[in-house]
Amino acid sequence: MSDQRSQISNSQTVLFGVDDFEFETLEQNNGIAVVVKFKLDEQGRYNAGDVLVVLSGTDIHFHGMIGKIEDGYAIASDPRGSLLPATTQ
């Protein structure tokens, strides 16, 4: 039986500036996007479990885990701290 503490899990951060981040809102809460779909150009580099961070200067507008990557698009959720408006860009 393997010891879970001896297994290393690596996750990466996918970083966008808010002005460059193009997304589609899949779920929203009070006008704020909490689940987004976005194009991920470097498909083989990232995996489900990696983290999406969208910044405006030093302010975090979205910080969530990528749950799925398919056909060049990723889906990420930030149910508590998102500041992205719920719109389709």
N, C-alpha and C positions, 0 to 999 in steps of 0.2 A: 504494500500500500504506500502511495507516495505522500510525502509530507508537503502540505500546501505552502508552508513557509519557504520551502526550497525552490518553489516555482516562481519565476519572475514574469510578470505580465507587463508588457510595454505598451503604452499608448502614446499617440502623437497629438500635437495641437495643429489644427488647421486655422490659420489666422487671416482675417480680412479686415480692411478698413471699411467703415460704414458706407463711405461714398462709392466704393468699388464692389460692394456686396449686392449681387442680384439674386433675388429669391422669390419664391412663391409661398404664400401663407397657406398651410394645410389646416391648422387649427389656430384659433385666436381666443383671447380672453379680454373682454372690455376694450377692444380695439388694438390690443397688443398681440403680435405674432408670438405664439408659444411653440409651434411646430412648423418648421420651414423646410422647403425643398430647394436645393441649390446645385448648380453645376460644379462638378469636381473634376477638373481637367486631368489631374494626376491620379487616375483610378487605381493603378497597381500599388501606389505608395501608401494609401490610407485604407483603413479597415473600420468596420463597425466597432464601436468602443472607443474610437479616437474622439477628440474634443474639438468642437467648433467655437472659436472666439471671434467676435466682431467688435472692433474698437473704433471709437471716435476720440482721437488723441489718446489720453490715458483712461478715458471712461469706457467701461465695458457695456456694450449694448445688447450682447447676446453671448451666453456661455452655456453650452449644452453638449450632451453626448450624441454622437452620430449613431443612430440605431440601424440604419440600412444604407447600402450603396448598391445601386442598380442602374444599368444603362447610362453611365456617366453622370448620374445625379445622386446626391446624398440627402438623407432626411435626418434632421437633428431637432432635439426638443430642449427648451428652457422654460419649464412651467412656472418658475418663481421669479426670475430676475430679468426677463427680456424687456428691452426698451424699443424694440423694432415695431414700427406701425404695421398693422395687419392689412397689407395691401399686396397686390400682385405687381411686381415691377417688370 
